[in-house]
Amino acid sequence: MNEYFHLDDLDRKILTILQKDASLGTNTLAERVNASASSCWRRIRALEQAGVLGPHVRLVDPVALGRTLDVFCHVRMKSQGPRARASFQRAMEAEPTILAAYSVSGEWDYLLHLIVEDMQDYERILMGHVLDHESVAATSSNFVLRRVKHTTALPV
């Protein structure tokens, strides 16, 4: 049984602000949530220890790195056996261009999200890392025309 961390209003305020800017110091954060710095520090430590807050990261703009093509790739497996799935999942985890890989329900078995430089870059990864895997039967790709909404912040 999963035990969920009970969030009160102060926790929610802290999480909302930190999801927008994790670089804020404890004093600044305390001012914004109308609490003491020591209280904020204790709350953040408790949220980290409970696994609610993960590591500090900085988001990188893919376009600034020349990665201008978002791709969603559906994958159908030849076999649903545990070895085939484990081998495929390890292969997808090893490819840094694959930002996310999901095991999904429905017509397809996996959904991959990639952000690549261009069509040739995608073809290289698709042919050399996805279709080349012995367990893959078929793929279907969707190319993002425009990001309508993109966020990393969860509602709290």
C-alpha positions as CSV (number, residue, x, y, z in Angstrom):
1,M,0.0,0.0,0.0
2,N,1.3,3.4,-1.0
3,E,1.6,6.0,1.8
4,Y,1.2,9.5,0.4
5,F,2.9,12.5,2.0
6,H,0.3,14.8,3.6
7,L,0.7,18.3,2.2
8,D,-0.6,21.3,4.1
9,D,-1.0,24.8,2.6
10,L,2.5,25.8,3.4
11,D,4.0,22.7,1.7
12,R,1.8,23.4,-1.3
13,K,3.1,27.0,-1.5
14,I,6.7,25.9,-1.2
15,L,6.3,23.2,-3.9
16,T,4.5,25.6,-6.3
17,I,7.3,28.2,-6.0
18,L,10.2,25.7,-6.1
19,Q,8.8,24.0,-9.3
20,K,9.1,27.4,-11.0
21,D,12.5,28.4,-9.6
22,A,14.5,25.8,-7.6
23,S,17.5,28.3,-7.3
24,L,15.7,30.4,-4.6
25,G,17.5,30.7,-1.3
26,T,15.6,29.7,1.8
27,N,15.3,33.3,3.0
28,T,13.7,34.5,-0.3
29,L,11.4,31.4,-0.3
30,A,10.4,32.1,3.3
31,E,9.4,35.7,2.4
32,R,7.3,34.5,-0.6
33,V,5.4,32.0,1.5
34,N,5.2,34.2,4.6
35,A,7.0,31.8,6.9
36,S,10.3,31.8,8.8
37,A,13.5,30.6,7.0
38,S,14.0,27.8,9.5
39,S,10.5,26.6,9.0
40,C,11.0,26.6,5.2
41,W,14.3,24.8,5.6
42,R,12.7,22.0,7.7
43,R,9.8,21.7,5.3
44,I,12.1,21.3,2.3
45,R,14.2,18.7,4.1
46,A,11.0,16.8,5.1
47,L,9.8,16.9,1.5
48,E,13.2,15.7,0.2
49,Q,13.3,12.8,2.8
50,A,9.8,11.8,1.8
51,G,10.7,11.7,-1.8
52,V,8.3,14.5,-2.8
53,L,11.2,16.7,-3.9
54,G,13.9,15.2,-6.1
55,P,17.3,16.5,-7.2
56,H,17.9,20.1,-8.3
57,V,18.1,20.3,-12.0
58,R,18.3,23.1,-14.6
59,L,16.1,22.8,-17.7
60,V,17.9,23.2,-21.0
61,D,16.3,24.8,-24.0
62,P,16.6,22.1,-26.8
63,V,16.4,24.7,-29.6
64,A,19.5,26.5,-28.1
65,L,21.4,23.2,-28.6
66,G,20.1,22.7,-32.2
67,R,17.5,20.1,-31.2
68,T,14.5,21.4,-33.0
69,L,12.4,18.3,-33.8
70,D,10.2,16.7,-31.1
71,V,9.2,13.1,-32.0
72,F,6.8,10.7,-30.4
73,C,7.6,7.1,-31.5
74,H,5.1,4.3,-30.9
75,V,6.7,0.8,-30.7
76,R,5.1,-2.6,-31.1
77,M,7.0,-5.6,-29.8
78,K,7.3,-9.0,-31.4
79,S,7.3,-10.6,-28.0
80,Q,5.8,-9.6,-24.6
81,G,8.1,-11.9,-22.7
82,P,10.0,-10.5,-19.7
83,R,13.4,-10.9,-21.3
84,A,12.4,-9.1,-24.4
85,R,10.8,-6.2,-22.5
86,A,13.8,-5.9,-20.1
87,S,16.3,-6.0,-23.0
88,F,14.3,-3.3,-24.9
89,Q,13.9,-1.1,-21.9
90,R,17.7,-1.3,-21.2
91,A,18.4,-0.4,-24.8
92,M,16.1,2.7,-24.6
93,E,17.5,3.8,-21.3
94,A,21.0,3.7,-22.9
95,E,20.1,6.0,-25.7
96,P,20.5,9.6,-24.4
97,T,18.4,11.2,-27.2
98,I,15.3,9.3,-25.9
99,L,14.1,11.6,-23.2
100,A,11.2,9.3,-22.0
101,A,10.1,5.8,-22.7
102,Y,6.7,4.6,-21.5
103,S,5.2,1.2,-21.4
104,V,1.6,1.9,-22.6
105,S,-1.8,0.2,-23.0
106,G,-3.6,0.0,-26.3
107,E,-2.5,-0.8,-29.8
108,W,1.2,0.0,-29.2
109,D,3.5,-1.4,-26.4
110,Y,5.8,1.6,-25.8
111,L,5.8,5.3,-26.4
112,L,9.2,7.1,-26.8
113,H,9.8,10.8,-26.7
114,L,12.8,12.2,-28.4
115,I,14.1,15.7,-29.2
116,V,16.5,15.5,-32.1
117,E,18.4,17.8,-34.4
118,D,16.6,17.0,-37.6
119,M,15.0,14.2,-39.6
120,Q,18.4,12.6,-40.4
121,D,19.3,12.5,-36.6
122,Y,15.9,10.8,-36.0
123,E,16.5,8.3,-38.8
124,R,19.9,7.4,-37.3
125,I,18.3,6.7,-33.9
126,L,15.2,5.0,-35.2
127,M,17.2,2.7,-37.6
128,G,20.2,2.1,-35.3
129,H,18.7,1.9,-31.8
130,V,15.0,1.2,-32.1
131,L,14.2,-0.8,-35.2
132,D,17.5,-2.6,-34.9
133,H,16.4,-4.1,-31.6
134,E,15.6,-7.8,-32.0
135,S,12.3,-7.4,-30.1
136,V,10.8,-4.6,-32.2
137,A,8.1,-5.5,-34.7
138,A,7.0,-2.1,-35.9
139,T,7.1,1.7,-35.1
140,S,5.0,4.7,-36.0
141,S,6.2,8.2,-35.6
142,N,4.5,11.5,-34.9
143,F,6.3,14.8,-35.3
144,V,5.4,17.8,-33.2
145,L,4.4,20.8,-35.3
146,R,4.3,23.2,-32.4
147,R,4.4,22.9,-28.6
148,V,1.1,24.2,-27.4
149,K,1.8,23.5,-23.8
150,H,4.9,22.2,-22.0
151,T,5.5,22.2,-18.3
152,T,7.4,20.3,-15.7
153,A,5.3,21.6,-12.8
154,L,2.7,19.4,-11.2
155,P,-0.4,20.8,-9.6
156,V,-0.1,20.6,-5.8
